[in-house]
Amino acid sequence: MDSIKGVLELIVPRLIGLIMDRLAIEEQEAFTRLYSSQLYAQLERDETKLWHLSVPALFELFNEEQQTGRITYPEEA
């Protein structure tokens, strides 16, 4: 779990920045949306390997969940 935490510390700020930019929302709103998302819950689980995906790919999954309530996980995840 510690290795995941370290990876998330690198991924989350970049993902928050992308969410803020693409959705034109404030930082606190971006954090709230990300931390309450199904994607973040899955990102925290080492076995999903979602942290292997690029930040833009993670944003696409996040955005899909925000728009549809569902996530279509890539096969390599």
PDB file with SEQRES, HELIX, SHEET and CRYST1 records, atoms N, CA, C and O in Angstrom:
SEQRES   1 A   77  MET ASP SER ILE LYS GLY VAL LEU GLU LEU ILE VAL PRO          
SEQRES   2 A   77  ARG LEU ILE GLY LEU ILE MET ASP ARG LEU ALA ILE GLU          
SEQRES   3 A   77  GLU GLN GLU ALA PHE THR ARG LEU TYR SER SER GLN LEU          
SEQRES   4 A   77  TYR ALA GLN LEU GLU ARG ASP GLU THR LYS LEU TRP HIS          
SEQRES   5 A   77  LEU SER VAL PRO ALA LEU PHE GLU LEU PHE ASN GLU GLU          
SEQRES   6 A   77  GLN GLN THR GLY ARG ILE THR TYR PRO GLU GLU ALA              
HELIX    1 AA1 ASP A    2  LEU A   23  1                                  22    
HELIX    2 AA2 GLU A   27  TYR A   35  1                                   9    
HELIX    3 AA3 GLN A   38  LEU A   43  1                                   6    
HELIX    4 AA4 ASP A   46  THR A   48  5                                   3    
HELIX    5 AA5 LEU A   50  HIS A   52  5                                   3    
HELIX    6 AA6 VAL A   55  THR A   68  1                                  14    
CRYST1    1.000    1.000    1.000  90.00  90.00  90.00 P 1           1          
ATOM      1  N   MET A   1       0.821  -1.207   0.000  1.00  0.00           N  
ATOM      2  CA  MET A   1       0.000   0.000   0.000  1.00  0.00           C  
ATOM      3  C   MET A   1       0.857   1.261   0.000  1.00  0.00           C  
ATOM      4  O   MET A   1       0.471   2.273  -0.585  1.00  0.00           O  
ATOM      5  N   ASP A   2       2.027   1.206   0.657  1.00  0.00           N  
ATOM      6  CA  ASP A   2       2.886   2.375   0.693  1.00  0.00           C  
ATOM      7  C   ASP A   2       3.366   2.770  -0.692  1.00  0.00           C  
ATOM      8  O   ASP A   2       3.497   3.957  -0.989  1.00  0.00           O  
ATOM      9  N   SER A   3       3.633   1.779  -1.548  1.00  0.00           N  
ATOM     10  CA  SER A   3       4.080   2.100  -2.902  1.00  0.00           C  
ATOM     11  C   SER A   3       2.967   2.788  -3.690  1.00  0.00           C  
ATOM     12  O   SER A   3       3.232   3.700  -4.473  1.00  0.00           O  
ATOM     13  N   ILE A   4       1.741   2.358  -3.488  1.00  0.00           N  
ATOM     14  CA  ILE A   4       0.599   2.996  -4.145  1.00  0.00           C  
ATOM     15  C   ILE A   4       0.461   4.435  -3.665  1.00  0.00           C  
ATOM     16  O   ILE A   4       0.218   5.341  -4.461  1.00  0.00           O  
ATOM     17  N   LYS A   5       0.616   4.639  -2.369  1.00  0.00           N  
ATOM     18  CA  LYS A   5       0.502   5.990  -1.819  1.00  0.00           C  
ATOM     19  C   LYS A   5       1.519   6.918  -2.468  1.00  0.00           C  
ATOM     20  O   LYS A   5       1.194   8.053  -2.817  1.00  0.00           O  
ATOM     21  N   GLY A   6       2.748   6.438  -2.630  1.00  0.00           N  
ATOM     22  CA  GLY A   6       3.784   7.236  -3.277  1.00  0.00           C  
ATOM     23  C   GLY A   6       3.452   7.567  -4.716  1.00  0.00           C  
ATOM     24  O   GLY A   6       3.665   8.693  -5.167  1.00  0.00           O  
ATOM     25  N   VAL A   7       2.935   6.595  -5.433  1.00  0.00           N  
ATOM     26  CA  VAL A   7       2.546   6.808  -6.827  1.00  0.00           C  
ATOM     27  C   VAL A   7       1.390   7.795  -6.910  1.00  0.00           C  
ATOM     28  O   VAL A   7       1.382   8.674  -7.773  1.00  0.00           O  
ATOM     29  N   LEU A   8       0.419   7.656  -6.023  1.00  0.00           N  
ATOM     30  CA  LEU A   8      -0.723   8.575  -6.022  1.00  0.00           C  
ATOM     31  C   LEU A   8      -0.287  10.002  -5.720  1.00  0.00           C  
ATOM     32  O   LEU A   8      -0.868  10.953  -6.243  1.00  0.00           O  
ATOM     33  N   GLU A   9       0.732  10.157  -4.882  1.00  0.00           N  
ATOM     34  CA  GLU A   9       1.240  11.502  -4.574  1.00  0.00           C  
ATOM     35  C   GLU A   9       1.821  12.171  -5.813  1.00  0.00           C  
ATOM     36  O   GLU A   9       1.870  13.398  -5.894  1.00  0.00           O  
ATOM     37  N   LEU A  10       2.258  11.374  -6.772  1.00  0.00           N  
ATOM     38  CA  LEU A  10       2.757  11.909  -8.029  1.00  0.00           C  
ATOM     39  C   LEU A  10       1.627  12.137  -9.043  1.00  0.00           C  
ATOM     40  O   LEU A  10       1.632  13.124  -9.780  1.00  0.00           O  
ATOM     41  N   ILE A  11       0.674  11.221  -9.069  1.00  0.00           N  
ATOM     42  CA  ILE A  11      -0.401  11.255 -10.063  1.00  0.00           C  
ATOM     43  C   ILE A  11      -1.472  12.294  -9.723  1.00  0.00           C  
ATOM     44  O   ILE A  11      -1.881  13.073 -10.584  1.00  0.00           O  
ATOM     45  N   VAL A  12      -1.920  12.303  -8.476  1.00  0.00           N  
ATOM     46  CA  VAL A  12      -3.086  13.117  -8.102  1.00  0.00           C  
ATOM     47  C   VAL A  12      -2.910  14.605  -8.414  1.00  0.00           C  
ATOM     48  O   VAL A  12      -3.827  15.188  -8.993  1.00  0.00           O  
ATOM     49  N   PRO A  13      -1.793  15.260  -8.069  1.00  0.00           N  
ATOM     50  CA  PRO A  13      -1.691  16.689  -8.391  1.00  0.00           C  
ATOM     51  C   PRO A  13      -1.794  16.968  -9.891  1.00  0.00           C  
ATOM     52  O   PRO A  13      -2.412  17.951 -10.302  1.00  0.00           O  
ATOM     53  N   ARG A  14      -1.195  16.112 -10.697  1.00  0.00           N  
ATOM     54  CA  ARG A  14      -1.270  16.293 -12.152  1.00  0.00           C  
ATOM     55  C   ARG A  14      -2.691  16.055 -12.657  1.00  0.00           C  
ATOM     56  O   ARG A  14      -3.175  16.765 -13.539  1.00  0.00           O  
ATOM     57  N   LEU A  15      -3.351  15.051 -12.088  1.00  0.00           N  
ATOM     58  CA  LEU A  15      -4.720  14.755 -12.491  1.00  0.00           C  
ATOM     59  C   LEU A  15      -5.664  15.880 -12.062  1.00  0.00           C  
ATOM     60  O   LEU A  15      -6.562  16.261 -12.813  1.00  0.00           O  
ATOM     61  N   ILE A  16      -5.463  16.402 -10.866  1.00  0.00           N  
ATOM     62  CA  ILE A  16      -6.283  17.536 -10.386  1.00  0.00           C  
ATOM     63  C   ILE A  16      -6.100  18.731 -11.318  1.00  0.00           C  
ATOM     64  O   ILE A  16      -7.069  19.399 -11.680  1.00  0.00           O  
ATOM     65  N   GLY A  17      -4.858  18.995 -11.700  1.00  0.00           N  
ATOM     66  CA  GLY A  17      -4.595  20.106 -12.612  1.00  0.00           C  
ATOM     67  C   GLY A  17      -5.312  19.938 -13.940  1.00  0.00           C  
ATOM     68  O   GLY A  17      -5.856  20.899 -14.484  1.00  0.00           O  
ATOM     69  N   LEU A  18      -5.313  18.728 -14.457  1.00  0.00           N  
ATOM     70  CA  LEU A  18      -5.986  18.448 -15.720  1.00  0.00           C  
ATOM     71  C   LEU A  18      -7.504  18.576 -15.573  1.00  0.00           C  
ATOM     72  O   LEU A  18      -8.174  19.115 -16.454  1.00  0.00           O  
ATOM     73  N   ILE A  19      -8.035  18.085 -14.472  1.00  0.00           N  
ATOM     74  CA  ILE A  19      -9.473  18.207 -14.206  1.00  0.00           C  
ATOM     75  C   ILE A  19      -9.866  19.681 -14.133  1.00  0.00           C  
ATOM     76  O   ILE A  19     -10.863  20.091 -14.726  1.00  0.00           O  
ATOM     77  N   MET A  20      -9.084  20.472 -13.408  1.00  0.00           N  
ATOM     78  CA  MET A  20      -9.367  21.907 -13.295  1.00  0.00           C  
ATOM     79  C   MET A  20      -9.348  22.577 -14.660  1.00  0.00           C  
ATOM     80  O   MET A  20     -10.230  23.371 -14.987  1.00  0.00           O  
ATOM     81  N   ASP A  21      -8.337  22.250 -15.449  1.00  0.00           N  
ATOM     82  CA  ASP A  21      -8.173  22.861 -16.764  1.00  0.00           C  
ATOM     83  C   ASP A  21      -9.286  22.461 -17.723  1.00  0.00           C  
ATOM     84  O   ASP A  21      -9.915  23.316 -18.347  1.00  0.00           O  
ATOM     85  N   ARG A  22      -9.523  21.162 -17.837  1.00  0.00           N  
ATOM     86  CA  ARG A  22     -10.482  20.659 -18.829  1.00  0.00           C  
ATOM     87  C   ARG A  22     -11.940  20.942 -18.452  1.00  0.00           C  
ATOM     88  O   ARG A  22     -12.779  21.165 -19.325  1.00  0.00           O  
ATOM     89  N   LEU A  23     -12.236  20.932 -17.145  1.00  0.00           N  
ATOM     90  CA  LEU A  23     -13.623  21.136 -16.724  1.00  0.00           C  
ATOM     91  C   LEU A  23     -13.890  22.563 -16.248  1.00  0.00           C  
ATOM     92  O   LEU A  23     -15.016  22.910 -15.890  1.00  0.00           O  
ATOM     93  N   ALA A  24     -12.849  23.377 -16.251  1.00  0.00           N  
ATOM     94  CA  ALA A  24     -12.950  24.778 -15.829  1.00  0.00           C  
ATOM     95  C   ALA A  24     -13.596  24.896 -14.444  1.00  0.00           C  
ATOM     96  O   ALA A  24     -14.568  25.628 -14.252  1.00  0.00           O  
ATOM     97  N   ILE A  25     -13.024  24.151 -13.482  1.00  0.00           N  
ATOM     98  CA  ILE A  25     -13.523  24.197 -12.107  1.00  0.00           C  
ATOM     99  C   ILE A  25     -12.377  24.550 -11.166  1.00  0.00           C  
ATOM    100  O   ILE A  25     -11.205  24.435 -11.523  1.00  0.00           O  
ATOM    101  N   GLU A  26     -12.732  24.979  -9.963  1.00  0.00           N  
ATOM    102  CA  GLU A  26     -11.746  25.352  -8.952  1.00  0.00           C  
ATOM    103  C   GLU A  26     -11.086  24.110  -8.359  1.00  0.00           C  
ATOM    104  O   GLU A  26     -11.608  23.000  -8.464  1.00  0.00           O  
ATOM    105  N   GLU A  27      -9.935  24.321  -7.738  1.00  0.00           N  
ATOM    106  CA  GLU A  27      -9.159  23.220  -7.174  1.00  0.00           C  
ATOM    107  C   GLU A  27      -9.954  22.389  -6.162  1.00  0.00           C  
ATOM    108  O   GLU A  27      -9.936  21.159  -6.219  1.00  0.00           O  
ATOM    109  N   GLN A  28     -10.648  23.052  -5.242  1.00  0.00           N  
ATOM    110  CA  GLN A  28     -11.387  22.312  -4.207  1.00  0.00           C  
ATOM    111  C   GLN A  28     -12.468  21.429  -4.834  1.00  0.00           C  
ATOM    112  O   GLN A  28     -12.676  20.296  -4.400  1.00  0.00           O  
ATOM    113  N   GLU A  29     -13.144  21.943  -5.838  1.00  0.00           N  
ATOM    114  CA  GLU A  29     -14.168  21.159  -6.538  1.00  0.00           C  
ATOM    115  C   GLU A  29     -13.548  19.975  -7.255  1.00  0.00           C  
ATOM    116  O   GLU A  29     -14.120  18.885  -7.270  1.00  0.00           O  
ATOM    117  N   ALA A  30     -12.381  20.183  -7.850  1.00  0.00           N  
ATOM    118  CA  ALA A  30     -11.683  19.092  -8.538  1.00  0.00           C  
ATOM    119  C   ALA A  30     -11.297  17.997  -7.544  1.00  0.00           C  
ATOM    120  O   ALA A  30     -11.479  16.812  -7.823  1.00  0.00           O  
ATOM    121  N   PHE A  31     -10.762  18.395  -6.378  1.00  0.00           N  
ATOM    122  CA  PHE A  31     -10.416  17.410  -5.348  1.00  0.00           C  
ATOM    123  C   PHE A  31     -11.654  16.652  -4.888  1.00  0.00           C  
ATOM    124  O   PHE A  31     -11.630  15.428  -4.763  1.00  0.00           O  
ATOM    125  N   THR A  32     -12.733  17.384  -4.636  1.00  0.00           N  
ATOM    126  CA  THR A  32     -13.968  16.748  -4.166  1.00  0.00           C  
ATOM    127  C   THR A  32     -14.475  15.725  -5.169  1.00  0.00           C  
ATOM    128  O   THR A  32     -14.822  14.602  -4.805  1.00  0.00           O  
ATOM    129  N   ARG A  33     -14.514  16.119  -6.427  1.00  0.00           N  
ATOM    130  CA  ARG A  33     -15.003  15.196  -7.455  1.00  0.00           C  
ATOM    131  C   ARG A  33     -14.103  13.977  -7.610  1.00  0.00           C  
ATOM    132  O   ARG A  33     -14.587  12.851  -7.725  1.00  0.00           O  
ATOM    133  N   LEU A  34     -12.786  14.205  -7.614  1.00  0.00           N  
ATOM    134  CA  LEU A  34     -11.870  13.080  -7.784  1.00  0.00           C  
ATOM    135  C   LEU A  34     -11.950  12.123  -6.601  1.00  0.00           C  
ATOM    136  O   LEU A  34     -12.093  10.915  -6.789  1.00  0.00           O  
ATOM    137  N   TYR A  35     -11.858  12.655  -5.380  1.00  0.00           N  
ATOM    138  CA  TYR A  35     -11.829  11.786  -4.195  1.00  0.00           C  
ATOM    139  C   TYR A  35     -13.148  11.054  -3.960  1.00  0.00           C  
ATOM    140  O   TYR A  35     -13.169  10.019  -3.294  1.00  0.00           O  
ATOM    141  N   SER A  36     -14.238  11.576  -4.493  1.00  0.00           N  
ATOM    142  CA  SER A  36     -15.520  10.891  -4.328  1.00  0.00           C  
ATOM    143  C   SER A  36     -15.855   9.987  -5.521  1.00  0.00           C  
ATOM    144  O   SER A  36     -16.936   9.401  -5.578  1.00  0.00           O  
ATOM    145  N   SER A  37     -14.933   9.882  -6.455  1.00  0.00           N  
ATOM    146  CA  SER A  37     -15.204   9.093  -7.671  1.00  0.00           C  
ATOM    147  C   SER A  37     -14.891   7.612  -7.480  1.00  0.00           C  
ATOM    148  O   SER A  37     -14.076   7.221  -6.645  1.00  0.00           O  
ATOM    149  N   GLN A  38     -15.563   6.821  -8.278  1.00  0.00           N  
ATOM    150  CA  GLN A  38     -15.276   5.384  -8.347  1.00  0.00           C  
ATOM    151  C   GLN A  38     -13.857   5.173  -8.874  1.00  0.00           C  
ATOM    152  O   GLN A  38     -13.155   4.262  -8.435  1.00  0.00           O  
ATOM    153  N   LEU A  39     -13.441   6.018  -9.813  1.00  0.00           N  
ATOM    154  CA  LEU A  39     -12.093   5.895 -10.368  1.00  0.00           C  
ATOM    155  C   LEU A  39     -11.046   6.001  -9.265  1.00  0.00           C  
ATOM    156  O   LEU A  39     -10.116   5.195  -9.221  1.00  0.00           O  
ATOM    157  N   TYR A  40     -11.183   6.983  -8.375  1.00  0.00           N  
ATOM    158  CA  TYR A  40     -10.184   7.143  -7.311  1.00  0.00           C  
ATOM    159  C   TYR A  40     -10.180   5.927  -6.389  1.00  0.00           C  
ATOM    160  O   TYR A  40      -9.118   5.467  -5.969  1.00  0.00           O  
ATOM    161  N   ALA A  41     -11.352   5.412  -6.077  1.00  0.00           N  
ATOM    162  CA  ALA A  41     -11.430   4.217  -5.225  1.00  0.00           C  
ATOM    163  C   ALA A  41     -10.690   3.058  -5.871  1.00  0.00           C  
ATOM    164  O   ALA A  41     -10.009   2.293  -5.188  1.00  0.00           O  
ATOM    165  N   GLN A  42     -10.819   2.925  -7.184  1.00  0.00           N  
ATOM    166  CA  GLN A  42     -10.135   1.850  -7.897  1.00  0.00           C  
ATOM    167  C   GLN A  42      -8.641   2.141  -8.059  1.00  0.00           C  
ATOM    168  O   GLN A  42      -7.820   1.224  -8.059  1.00  0.00           O  
ATOM    169  N   LEU A  43      -8.301   3.410  -8.195  1.00  0.00           N  
ATOM    170  CA  LEU A  43      -6.905   3.816  -8.327  1.00  0.00           C  
ATOM    171  C   LEU A  43      -6.114   3.483  -7.063  1.00  0.00           C  
ATOM    172  O   LEU A  43      -4.928   3.162  -7.136  1.00  0.00           O  
ATOM    173  N   GLU A  44      -6.762   3.560  -5.919  1.00  0.00           N  
ATOM    174  CA  GLU A  44      -6.119   3.251  -4.642  1.00  0.00           C  
ATOM    175  C   GLU A  44      -5.842   1.760  -4.453  1.00  0.00           C  
ATOM    176  O   GLU A  44      -5.041   1.379  -3.599  1.00  0.00           O  
ATOM    177  N   ARG A  45      -6.495   0.927  -5.241  1.00  0.00           N  
ATOM    178  CA  ARG A  45      -6.332  -0.526  -5.116  1.00  0.00           C  
ATOM    179  C   ARG A  45      -5.195  -0.984  -6.022  1.00  0.00           C  
ATOM    180  O   ARG A  45      -5.281  -0.870  -7.244  1.00  0.00           O  
ATOM    181  N   ASP A  46      -4.139  -1.500  -5.419  1.00  0.00           N  
ATOM    182  CA  ASP A  46      -2.955  -1.917  -6.161  1.00  0.00           C  
ATOM    183  C   ASP A  46      -3.291  -2.924  -7.259  1.00  0.00           C  
ATOM    184  O   ASP A  46      -2.733  -2.861  -8.354  1.00  0.00           O  
ATOM    185  N   GLU A  47      -4.193  -3.843  -6.968  1.00  0.00           N  
ATOM    186  CA  GLU A  47      -4.486  -4.910  -7.929  1.00  0.00           C  
ATOM    187  C   GLU A  47      -5.138  -4.431  -9.219  1.00  0.00           C  
ATOM    188  O   GLU A  47      -5.121  -5.160 -10.211  1.00  0.00           O  
ATOM    189  N   THR A  48      -5.719  -3.218  -9.242  1.00  0.00           N  
ATOM    190  CA  THR A  48      -6.326  -2.727 -10.485  1.00  0.00           C  
ATOM    191  C   THR A  48      -5.281  -2.249 -11.483  1.00  0.00           C  
ATOM    192  O   THR A  48      -5.530  -2.213 -12.688  1.00  0.00           O  
ATOM    193  N   LYS A  49      -4.112  -1.882 -10.973  1.00  0.00           N  
ATOM    194  CA  LYS A  49      -3.002  -1.387 -11.802  1.00  0.00           C  
ATOM    195  C   LYS A  49      -3.365  -0.139 -12.604  1.00  0.00           C  
ATOM    196  O   LYS A  49      -2.698   0.171 -13.590  1.00  0.00           O  
ATOM    197  N   LEU A  50      -4.407   0.579 -12.198  1.00  0.00           N  
ATOM    198  CA  LEU A  50      -4.790   1.790 -12.924  1.00  0.00           C  
ATOM    199  C   LEU A  50      -3.712   2.860 -12.858  1.00  0.00           C  
ATOM    200  O   LEU A  50      -3.632   3.717 -13.738  1.00  0.00           O  
ATOM    201  N   TRP A  51      -2.885   2.817 -11.822  1.00  0.00           N  
ATOM    202  CA  TRP A  51      -1.826   3.811 -11.683  1.00  0.00           C  
ATOM    203  C   TRP A  51      -0.778   3.688 -12.785  1.00  0.00           C  
ATOM    204  O   TRP A  51       0.070   4.568 -12.929  1.00  0.00           O  
ATOM    205  N   HIS A  52      -0.828   2.612 -13.559  1.00  0.00           N  
ATOM    206  CA  HIS A  52       0.072   2.454 -14.706  1.00  0.00           C  
ATOM    207  C   HIS A  52      -0.344   3.359 -15.870  1.00  0.00           C  
ATOM    208  O   HIS A  52       0.468   3.658 -16.745  1.00  0.00           O  
ATOM    209  N   LEU A  53      -1.588   3.788 -15.879  1.00  0.00           N  
ATOM    210  CA  LEU A  53      -2.096   4.594 -16.987  1.00  0.00           C  
ATOM    211  C   LEU A  53      -1.551   6.014 -16.913  1.00  0.00           C  
ATOM    212  O   LEU A  53      -1.190   6.497 -15.840  1.00  0.00           O  
ATOM    213  N   SER A  54      -1.496   6.670 -18.052  1.00  0.00           N  
ATOM    214  CA  SER A  54      -1.054   8.064 -18.091  1.00  0.00           C  
ATOM    215  C   SER A  54      -2.104   8.961 -17.440  1.00  0.00           C  
ATOM    216  O   SER A  54      -3.267   8.582 -17.310  1.00  0.00           O  
ATOM    217  N   VAL A  55      -1.678  10.149 -17.036  1.00  0.00           N  
ATOM    218  CA  VAL A  55      -2.619  11.104 -16.445  1.00  0.00           C  
ATOM    219  C   VAL A  55      -3.729  11.465 -17.445  1.00  0.00           C  
ATOM    220  O   VAL A  55      -4.893  11.511 -17.047  1.00  0.00           O  
ATOM    221  N   PRO A  56      -3.419  11.722 -18.721  1.00  0.00           N  
ATOM    222  CA  PRO A  56      -4.514  11.990 -19.673  1.00  0.00           C  
ATOM    223  C   PRO A  56      -5.492  10.806 -19.793  1.00  0.00           C  
ATOM    224  O   PRO A  56      -6.700  11.013 -19.910  1.00  0.00           O  
ATOM    225  N   ALA A  57      -4.979   9.583 -19.763  1.00  0.00           N  
ATOM    226  CA  ALA A  57      -5.866   8.409 -19.834  1.00  0.00           C  
ATOM    227  C   ALA A  57      -6.737   8.330 -18.587  1.00  0.00           C  
ATOM    228  O   ALA A  57      -7.922   8.007 -18.678  1.00  0.00           O  
ATOM    229  N   LEU A  58      -6.162   8.620 -17.428  1.00  0.00           N  
ATOM    230  CA  LEU A  58      -6.947   8.622 -16.192  1.00  0.00           C  
ATOM    231  C   LEU A  58      -8.013   9.713 -16.236  1.00  0.00           C  
ATOM    232  O   LEU A  58      -9.134   9.514 -15.768  1.00  0.00           O  
ATOM    233  N   PHE A  59      -7.657  10.869 -16.801  1.00  0.00           N  
ATOM    234  CA  PHE A  59      -8.664  11.928 -16.929  1.00  0.00           C  
ATOM    235  C   PHE A  59      -9.822  11.467 -17.800  1.00  0.00           C  
ATOM    236  O   PHE A  59     -10.980  11.739 -17.481  1.00  0.00           O  
ATOM    237  N   GLU A  60      -9.533  10.780 -18.885  1.00  0.00           N  
ATOM    238  CA  GLU A  60     -10.603  10.298 -19.767  1.00  0.00           C  
ATOM    239  C   GLU A  60     -11.542   9.348 -19.017  1.00  0.00           C  
ATOM    240  O   GLU A  60     -12.760   9.412 -19.189  1.00  0.00           O  
ATOM    241  N   LEU A  61     -10.978   8.474 -18.192  1.00  0.00           N  
ATOM    242  CA  LEU A  61     -11.804   7.570 -17.385  1.00  0.00           C  
ATOM    243  C   LEU A  61     -12.627   8.359 -16.376  1.00  0.00           C  
ATOM    244  O   LEU A  61     -13.812   8.088 -16.183  1.00  0.00           O  
ATOM    245  N   PHE A  62     -11.993   9.337 -15.733  1.00  0.00           N  
ATOM    246  CA  PHE A  62     -12.685  10.189 -14.764  1.00  0.00           C  
ATOM    247  C   PHE A  62     -13.834  10.934 -15.449  1.00  0.00           C  
ATOM    248  O   PHE A  62     -14.951  10.973 -14.935  1.00  0.00           O  
ATOM    249  N   ASN A  63     -13.550  11.518 -16.599  1.00  0.00           N  
ATOM    250  CA  ASN A  63     -14.560  12.295 -17.313  1.00  0.00           C  
ATOM    251  C   ASN A  63     -15.722  11.412 -17.752  1.00  0.00           C  
ATOM    252  O   ASN A  63     -16.882  11.818 -17.682  1.00  0.00           O  
ATOM    253  N   GLU A  64     -15.404  10.211 -18.203  1.00  0.00           N  
ATOM    254  CA  GLU A  64     -16.459   9.267 -18.590  1.00  0.00           C  
ATOM    255  C   GLU A  64     -17.361   8.969 -17.391  1.00  0.00           C  
ATOM    256  O   GLU A  64     -18.586   8.950 -17.514  1.00  0.00           O  
ATOM    257  N   GLU A  65     -16.742   8.736 -16.232  1.00  0.00           N  
ATOM    258  CA  GLU A  65     -17.535   8.458 -15.034  1.00  0.00           C  
ATOM    259  C   GLU A  65     -18.405   9.663 -14.664  1.00  0.00           C  
ATOM    260  O   GLU A  65     -19.563   9.498 -14.279  1.00  0.00           O  
ATOM    261  N   GLN A  66     -17.852  10.866 -14.778  1.00  0.00           N  
ATOM    262  CA  GLN A  66     -18.606  12.074 -14.439  1.00  0.00           C  
ATOM    263  C   GLN A  66     -19.809  12.246 -15.372  1.00  0.00           C  
ATOM    264  O   GLN A  66     -20.877  12.676 -14.937  1.00  0.00           O  
ATOM    265  N   GLN A  67     -19.637  11.915 -16.635  1.00  0.00           N  
ATOM    266  CA  GLN A  67     -20.699  12.119 -17.622  1.00  0.00           C  
ATOM    267  C   GLN A  67     -21.727  10.997 -17.641  1.00  0.00           C  
ATOM    268  O   GLN A  67     -22.913  11.246 -17.857  1.00  0.00           O  
ATOM    269  N   THR A  68     -21.278   9.753 -17.415  1.00  0.00           N  
ATOM    270  CA  THR A  68     -22.178   8.613 -17.600  1.00  0.00           C  
ATOM    271  C   THR A  68     -22.446   7.817 -16.327  1.00  0.00           C  
ATOM    272  O   THR A  68     -23.387   7.025 -16.267  1.00  0.00           O  
ATOM    273  N   GLY A  69     -21.600   8.035 -15.296  1.00  0.00           N  
ATOM    274  CA  GLY A  69     -21.735   7.244 -14.079  1.00  0.00           C  
ATOM    275  C   GLY A  69     -21.071   5.878 -14.192  1.00  0.00           C  
ATOM    276  O   GLY A  69     -21.172   5.056 -13.282  1.00  0.00           O  
ATOM    277  N   ARG A  70     -20.397   5.640 -15.302  1.00  0.00           N  
ATOM    278  CA  ARG A  70     -19.736   4.349 -15.532  1.00  0.00           C  
ATOM    279  C   ARG A  70     -18.309   4.588 -16.006  1.00  0.00           C  
ATOM    280  O   ARG A  70     -17.965   5.674 -16.471  1.00  0.00           O  
ATOM    281  N   ILE A  71     -17.486   3.549 -15.878  1.00  0.00           N  
ATOM    282  CA  ILE A  71     -16.118   3.608 -16.376  1.00  0.00           C  
ATOM    283  C   ILE A  71     -15.883   2.394 -17.249  1.00  0.00           C  
ATOM    284  O   ILE A  71     -16.179   1.266 -16.854  1.00  0.00           O  
ATOM    285  N   THR A  72     -15.351   2.629 -18.436  1.00  0.00           N  
ATOM    286  CA  THR A  72     -14.938   1.551 -19.318  1.00  0.00           C  
ATOM    287  C   THR A  72     -13.436   1.412 -19.144  1.00  0.00           C  
ATOM    288  O   THR A  72     -12.660   2.201 -19.684  1.00  0.00           O  
ATOM    289  N   TYR A  73     -13.032   0.395 -18.380  1.00  0.00           N  
ATOM    290  CA  TYR A  73     -11.607   0.222 -18.098  1.00  0.00           C  
ATOM    291  C   TYR A  73     -10.873  -0.320 -19.311  1.00  0.00           C  
ATOM    292  O   TYR A  73     -11.369  -1.215 -19.996  1.00  0.00           O  
ATOM    293  N   PRO A  74      -9.686   0.224 -19.578  1.00  0.00           N  
ATOM    294  CA  PRO A  74      -8.900  -0.316 -20.697  1.00  0.00           C  
ATOM    295  C   PRO A  74      -8.436  -1.739 -20.393  1.00  0.00           C  
ATOM    296  O   PRO A  74      -8.303  -2.118 -19.229  1.00  0.00           O  
ATOM    297  N   GLU A  75      -8.197  -2.505 -21.416  1.00  0.00           N  
ATOM    298  CA  GLU A  75      -7.822  -3.902 -21.234  1.00  0.00           C  
ATOM    299  C   GLU A  75      -6.506  -4.076 -20.504  1.00  0.00           C  
ATOM    300  O   GLU A  75      -6.328  -5.051 -19.773  1.00  0.00           O  
ATOM    301  N   GLU A  76      -5.576  -3.142 -20.691  1.00  0.00           N  
ATOM    302  CA  GLU A  76      -4.271  -3.295 -20.058  1.00  0.00           C  
ATOM    303  C   GLU A  76      -4.287  -2.955 -18.575  1.00  0.00           C  
ATOM    304  O   GLU A  76      -3.314  -3.233 -17.874  1.00  0.00           O  
ATOM    305  N   ALA A  77      -5.358  -2.366 -18.084  1.00  0.00           N  
ATOM    306  CA  ALA A  77      -5.436  -2.004 -16.659  1.00  0.00           C  
ATOM    307  C   ALA A  77      -5.788  -3.208 -15.813  1.00  0.00           C  
ATOM    308  O   ALA A  77      -5.897  -3.094 -14.592  1.00  0.00           O  
TER     309      ALA A  77                                                      
END                                                                             
